[in-house]
Amino acid sequence: MTEPMTPSNGIAAVPPPGTRSAEQIRADIVARRELLARDVDSLRGRVNEITDWRSQVRKHQTEIAVGAAVVGALVVGAFLFSRR
């Protein structure tokens, strides 16, 4: 069984028509389906991780506290400035 050539982008090149047997094509379909399923599972996990706002708050507590302090200072400053 000959391996398809892989170009520089890492994606296997499709051999010219008529150079692979039906069994080789089936095996390629199965392999690509498994890779696709693995990639979809990986993306699903990443999306769940990114969209979990509770874990994002835990990870970025310092940044949130600094941002809240800056906003608080701006609000107090605006309030004091407007009272003059």
C-alpha positions as CSV (number, residue, x, y, z in Angstrom):
1,M,0.0,0.0,0.0
2,T,1.5,3.3,-1.0
3,E,1.1,6.3,1.3
4,P,-0.3,9.5,-0.2
5,M,2.2,12.4,-0.5
6,T,1.9,15.1,2.1
7,P,2.4,18.6,0.9
8,S,3.9,21.3,3.2
9,N,0.5,22.2,4.8
10,G,0.3,18.7,6.4
11,I,-2.8,17.6,4.5
12,A,-2.5,14.3,2.6
13,A,-2.7,14.9,-1.1
14,V,-5.2,12.9,-3.1
15,P,-3.5,10.5,-5.5
16,P,-4.6,10.7,-9.2
17,P,-7.8,8.8,-10.0
18,G,-7.5,5.1,-10.7
19,T,-4.3,4.6,-8.6
20,R,-6.0,3.3,-5.5
21,S,-8.1,0.2,-4.9
22,A,-11.6,0.4,-3.4
23,E,-10.2,-1.0,-0.2
24,Q,-7.6,1.8,0.0
25,I,-10.3,4.4,-0.5
26,R,-12.5,2.8,2.2
27,A,-9.6,2.7,4.6
28,D,-8.8,6.4,3.8
29,I,-12.5,7.3,4.5
30,V,-12.4,5.5,7.8
31,A,-9.2,7.1,8.8
32,R,-10.4,10.6,7.9
33,R,-13.7,10.0,9.7
34,E,-11.8,9.1,12.9
35,L,-9.6,12.2,12.6
36,L,-12.7,14.3,12.0
37,A,-14.4,12.8,15.1
38,R,-11.4,13.4,17.2
39,D,-11.1,17.1,16.0
40,V,-14.8,17.7,16.7
41,D,-14.5,16.3,20.2
42,S,-11.5,18.5,20.8
43,L,-13.3,21.6,19.5
44,R,-16.3,20.8,21.6
45,G,-14.2,20.5,24.7
46,R,-12.5,23.8,23.9
47,V,-15.8,25.6,23.3
48,N,-17.1,24.3,26.6
49,E,-14.0,25.5,28.4
50,I,-14.1,29.0,26.8
51,T,-17.8,29.6,27.3
52,D,-17.8,28.5,31.0
53,W,-18.0,31.9,32.5
54,R,-17.5,30.6,36.1
55,S,-14.1,29.1,35.3
56,Q,-13.2,32.2,33.3
57,V,-13.9,34.4,36.4
58,R,-11.8,32.0,38.6
59,K,-8.9,32.2,36.1
60,H,-9.0,36.0,35.8
61,Q,-9.8,37.1,39.3
62,T,-6.9,39.6,39.4
63,E,-7.8,41.2,36.1
64,I,-11.5,41.5,37.1
65,A,-10.6,43.1,40.5
66,V,-8.3,45.6,38.8
67,G,-10.9,46.4,36.2
68,A,-13.6,46.9,38.9
69,A,-11.3,49.2,40.9
70,V,-10.6,51.3,37.8
71,V,-14.3,51.6,37.0
72,G,-15.1,52.4,40.6
73,A,-12.4,55.1,40.7
74,L,-13.8,56.6,37.4
75,V,-17.3,56.6,38.7
76,V,-16.3,58.2,42.0
77,G,-14.2,60.7,40.1
78,A,-17.0,61.6,37.8
79,F,-19.4,61.9,40.7
80,L,-17.1,64.2,42.6
81,F,-16.2,66.3,39.5
82,S,-19.9,66.8,38.6
83,R,-20.7,68.0,42.2
84,R,-18.4,71.1,41.7
